[in-house]
């Protein structure tokens, strides 16, 4: 039987996490002959190649490829170009797939009509430290925690699938050219939205984004992400990414960008109390959440006004 699904894991210097991710893919309920595992190494220097060779060289359906162009979008594109399956499912290297993850994704693509353009499922946090009291529920999405519904559902325009658990028909990735470089993670830049750009394009072409809670994965949340400075950076860069996404989807002159930035600033950044909140330390979840949302607005406005774009 031909390969039905390709599980793609993009990695960079995360050998301990990657080991768990690969093991979860080796243990899938889908017959081995019906799926493959493609590990895209984005230039790791931490012993990742040696670990894969020593521990997984006898896995018959596993392939490791090297993508020298740095950045998550480049790695994801290398993954689907290497893939031979009808469907390409992406799993982060710090995630662990449930045993029926791939089988459920294939089932959705082959039974839901019309066929979705993107399929994903629940993402549960794997806490590596205690959840801090200041971490509001509304902020969990910034840790790629997803729980849209207890039952399968087609997502509306305001809800998206995340990169740690998403799958596409390979032919659509080829048709659309994959992920836009410059939006995904690249080094220390916490840029994002390449998944959203792709999902938006699929919707414009008449395809749906489909959520099935049983296509579940766990996503590690290290202690380094459970500190306020991480969320301060993460929200700021989300604002930058949102501005870049807006510019990708609708070209604007410099004058238009300045006008958009001014309107956004007037609508979101004019409250004096918000500026006070931005500067004041807090352990209150609601107040810290509002502080981070304001930082996202700052990143958005700053990116729109950047003279080099």
C-alpha positions as CSV (number, residue, x, y, z in Angstrom):
1,X,0.0,0.0,0.0
2,X,1.2,3.5,-0.8
3,X,2.2,6.0,1.9
4,X,-0.9,7.7,3.2
5,X,0.6,10.2,5.6
6,X,4.0,11.9,6.1
7,X,4.8,13.1,9.7
8,X,7.2,16.0,9.4
9,X,9.2,17.1,12.4
10,X,11.4,20.2,12.0
11,X,14.2,20.5,14.6
12,X,17.1,22.7,15.7
13,X,19.3,21.8,18.7
14,X,16.6,20.0,20.7
15,X,17.8,16.4,20.7
16,X,16.2,15.4,24.1
17,X,12.8,16.7,23.0
18,X,13.2,15.3,19.5
19,X,13.9,11.9,20.9
20,X,10.4,11.9,22.6
21,X,8.7,13.3,19.5
22,X,10.2,10.6,17.2
23,X,9.3,7.8,19.7
24,X,5.7,9.0,19.7
25,X,5.6,8.8,15.9
26,X,7.2,5.4,15.8
27,X,4.4,4.1,18.1
28,X,1.5,5.3,15.9
29,X,-1.5,3.0,15.5
30,X,-1.4,3.5,11.7
31,X,0.4,0.6,10.1
32,X,4.1,1.4,9.5
33,X,3.7,0.7,5.8
34,X,1.1,3.5,5.5
35,X,3.1,6.4,6.9
36,X,6.6,7.8,7.0
37,X,8.5,10.1,9.4
38,X,10.5,12.9,7.9
39,X,12.9,14.7,10.3
40,X,14.2,18.0,9.0
41,X,17.4,19.1,10.7
42,X,17.8,22.8,10.3
43,X,21.5,22.8,11.1
44,X,21.7,21.3,14.6
45,X,25.0,21.3,16.4
46,X,23.9,19.5,19.6
47,X,24.3,15.9,18.6
48,X,21.0,15.5,16.9
49,X,22.3,13.6,13.9
50,X,24.2,11.1,16.2
51,X,21.1,10.6,18.4
52,X,18.9,9.8,15.3
53,X,21.5,7.4,13.9
54,X,22.1,5.6,17.3
55,X,18.5,5.3,18.4
56,X,16.4,5.2,15.2
57,X,18.5,3.9,12.4
58,X,16.5,0.7,12.3
59,X,13.2,2.5,11.9
60,X,12.4,1.6,8.3
61,X,10.0,4.5,7.6
62,X,12.2,7.3,9.0
63,X,14.2,9.7,6.9
64,X,16.4,12.6,8.1
65,X,17.0,15.5,5.7
66,X,19.1,18.6,6.3
67,X,17.8,22.1,5.4
68,X,20.7,24.6,5.5
69,X,18.5,27.7,5.1
70,X,17.8,28.8,8.6
71,X,14.2,29.3,9.7
72,X,11.1,27.3,10.5
73,X,9.4,28.1,7.2
74,X,12.3,26.8,5.2
75,X,12.4,23.6,7.2
76,X,8.7,23.0,6.9
77,X,8.9,23.5,3.1
78,X,11.8,21.1,2.9
79,X,9.7,18.6,4.8
80,X,6.7,18.6,2.5
81,X,9.0,18.5,-0.6
82,X,10.7,15.4,0.8
83,X,7.3,13.8,1.8
84,X,5.7,11.1,-0.4
85,X,2.4,10.8,1.6
86,X,-0.9,12.1,0.4
87,X,-1.1,14.1,3.6
88,X,1.6,16.0,5.4
89,X,1.2,16.3,9.2
90,X,3.5,18.7,11.1
91,X,4.5,18.0,14.7
92,X,6.8,20.3,16.7
93,X,10.1,18.8,17.9
94,X,9.0,19.5,21.5
95,X,5.6,17.8,21.1
96,X,4.4,14.3,21.7
97,X,1.8,12.8,19.4
98,X,-1.0,10.6,20.7
99,X,-0.9,7.0,19.4
100,X,-3.9,7.6,17.0
101,X,-2.8,11.1,15.9
102,X,-1.9,10.2,12.3
103,X,-4.8,7.7,11.9
104,X,-7.3,10.3,13.0
105,X,-5.9,12.9,10.6
106,X,-6.1,10.5,7.7
107,X,-9.6,9.5,8.7
108,X,-10.7,13.2,8.7
109,X,-9.2,13.9,5.3
110,X,-10.8,10.8,3.8
111,X,-14.3,11.0,5.4
112,X,-15.1,14.7,5.8
113,X,-16.7,16.2,2.7
114,X,-15.8,18.5,1.2
115,X,-12.2,17.6,1.9
116,X,-10.7,20.1,4.3
117,X,-7.6,22.1,3.4
118,X,-6.1,21.9,6.8
119,X,-6.7,19.5,9.8
120,X,-5.5,19.7,13.3
121,X,-6.5,18.8,16.9
122,X,-6.2,19.4,20.5
123,X,-2.9,20.5,22.0
124,X,-2.4,19.8,25.7
125,X,0.3,21.4,27.8
126,X,3.0,19.2,29.3
127,X,4.0,21.5,32.1
128,X,7.7,21.2,33.2
129,X,7.1,23.6,36.1
130,X,4.2,24.8,38.1
131,X,1.8,27.1,36.2
132,X,2.3,30.6,37.6
133,X,-0.7,32.4,39.1
134,X,-0.3,35.4,36.7
135,X,-0.8,33.2,33.6
136,X,-4.4,33.8,32.6
137,X,-6.4,31.3,30.5
138,X,-6.5,33.7,27.7
139,X,-2.7,33.6,27.3
140,X,-2.4,29.8,26.9
141,X,-2.7,30.1,23.1
142,X,0.7,31.8,23.2
143,X,2.1,28.4,24.5
144,X,0.3,26.7,21.5
145,X,-2.3,25.2,23.8
146,X,-5.4,24.5,21.7
147,X,-8.8,23.3,22.8
148,X,-11.5,24.6,20.5
149,X,-14.2,22.1,21.0
150,X,-15.1,18.8,22.6
151,X,-16.5,17.6,19.3
152,X,-15.2,17.9,15.7
153,X,-15.9,21.3,14.1
154,X,-15.1,23.4,11.1
155,X,-13.3,26.5,12.4
156,X,-14.6,29.9,11.6
157,X,-12.3,32.8,10.5
158,X,-11.4,33.8,14.0
159,X,-10.0,30.4,15.0
160,X,-6.9,28.8,13.7
161,X,-4.9,25.6,13.9
162,X,-1.3,25.8,15.3
163,X,2.0,24.7,13.8
164,X,2.6,22.0,16.5
165,X,-0.4,20.0,15.3
166,X,-1.6,20.7,11.7
167,X,-1.8,18.7,8.5
168,X,-2.4,19.5,4.8
169,X,-3.0,17.6,1.6
170,X,0.5,17.5,0.0
171,X,-0.9,18.6,-3.3
172,X,-2.2,21.9,-1.8
173,X,1.1,22.6,-0.2
174,X,2.7,22.2,-3.6
175,X,0.1,24.3,-5.3
176,X,0.5,27.2,-2.8
177,X,4.2,27.0,-2.6
178,X,4.3,26.1,1.1
179,X,5.0,28.5,4.0
180,X,6.1,32.1,3.5
181,X,9.7,32.6,4.5
182,X,10.3,35.5,6.9
183,X,7.2,34.9,9.0
184,X,8.2,31.8,11.0
185,X,10.6,31.3,13.8
186,X,14.2,32.3,12.9
187,X,16.9,32.3,15.5
188,X,16.0,34.5,18.5
189,X,13.1,36.2,16.5
190,X,9.8,35.1,17.9
191,X,8.0,35.8,14.6
192,X,5.1,33.7,13.6
193,X,1.9,33.7,11.5
194,X,3.2,31.6,8.5
195,X,0.5,29.0,9.4
196,X,-2.2,31.7,9.6
197,X,-1.2,33.1,6.2
198,X,-1.5,29.6,4.7
199,X,-4.8,28.9,6.4
200,X,-6.2,32.2,5.3
201,X,-5.2,31.5,1.7
202,X,-6.8,28.1,1.9
203,X,-10.0,29.7,3.1
204,X,-9.9,32.2,0.3
205,X,-9.8,29.3,-2.1
206,X,-12.8,27.7,-0.6
207,X,-11.2,25.1,1.7
208,X,-12.0,24.7,5.4
209,X,-9.8,24.3,8.4
210,X,-11.1,21.3,10.4
211,X,-10.6,20.6,14.1
212,X,-10.9,17.1,15.6
213,X,-10.1,16.9,19.3
214,X,-9.0,13.2,19.0
215,X,-6.1,14.2,16.8
216,X,-4.3,15.2,19.9
217,X,-0.7,16.0,20.9
218,X,1.0,17.1,24.0
219,X,3.3,20.1,23.9
220,X,6.2,20.7,26.4
221,X,6.1,23.9,28.3
222,X,9.6,24.4,29.8
223,X,10.2,26.5,32.9
224,X,12.0,29.1,30.7
225,X,8.6,30.0,29.1
226,X,6.8,30.3,32.5
227,X,8.4,33.6,33.3
228,X,6.9,37.0,32.5
229,X,9.8,38.2,30.4
230,X,9.1,35.4,27.9
231,X,5.5,36.5,27.5
232,X,6.6,40.2,27.2
233,X,8.8,39.2,24.2
234,X,6.2,36.7,22.8
235,X,3.4,39.3,22.7
236,X,5.6,42.0,21.3
237,X,6.8,39.8,18.5
238,X,3.2,38.6,17.9
239,X,2.3,42.3,17.2
240,X,5.2,42.5,14.8
241,X,4.0,39.3,13.1
242,X,0.5,40.5,12.8
243,X,1.7,43.6,11.1
244,X,3.8,41.6,8.6
245,X,0.8,39.3,8.0
246,X,-1.4,42.3,7.2
247,X,1.2,43.7,4.8
248,X,1.5,40.2,3.1
249,X,-2.2,40.0,2.5
250,X,-2.7,43.6,1.5
251,X,0.0,45.7,0.0
252,X,0.1,49.2,1.3
253,X,2.0,52.3,0.5
254,X,4.1,54.0,3.1
255,X,1.4,56.6,3.5
256,X,-1.3,53.8,4.0
257,X,0.9,52.1,6.6
258,X,1.4,55.3,8.5
259,X,-2.4,55.9,8.4
260,X,-3.1,52.4,9.7
261,X,-0.5,52.7,12.4
262,X,-2.0,56.0,13.6
263,X,-5.5,54.6,13.6
264,X,-4.4,51.5,15.5
265,X,-2.5,53.6,18.0
266,X,-5.5,55.9,18.6
267,X,-7.8,52.9,19.2
268,X,-5.5,50.9,21.4
269,X,-2.7,52.9,22.9
270,X,-4.4,56.2,24.0
271,X,-5.5,55.1,27.4
272,X,-3.1,56.6,30.0
273,X,-4.0,53.8,32.5
274,X,-2.7,51.3,29.9
275,X,0.7,53.0,29.8
276,X,0.8,53.0,33.6
277,X,-0.1,49.3,33.5
278,X,2.7,48.7,31.0
279,X,5.3,50.0,33.4
280,X,4.0,48.5,36.7
281,X,5.0,45.0,37.8
282,X,2.1,42.8,38.6
283,X,1.2,39.2,39.6
284,X,-2.5,39.8,38.8
285,X,-3.5,37.6,35.8
286,X,-5.9,40.1,34.3
287,X,-3.6,43.0,34.7
288,X,-0.6,41.1,33.3
289,X,-2.7,39.9,30.3
290,X,-3.7,43.5,29.5
291,X,-0.1,44.6,29.8
292,X,0.9,41.9,27.3
293,X,-1.9,42.8,24.9
294,X,-0.7,46.4,24.9
295,X,2.9,45.2,24.1
296,X,1.4,43.4,21.1
297,X,-0.1,46.6,20.0
298,X,3.2,48.4,20.4
299,X,4.9,45.8,18.2
300,X,2.2,46.1,15.6
301,X,2.4,49.8,15.3
302,X,6.2,49.8,15.4
303,X,6.4,47.3,12.5
304,X,3.9,49.3,10.4
305,X,6.1,52.4,10.8
306,X,9.4,50.6,10.0
307,X,11.1,52.6,7.3
308,X,12.9,49.6,5.8
309,X,9.7,47.9,4.6
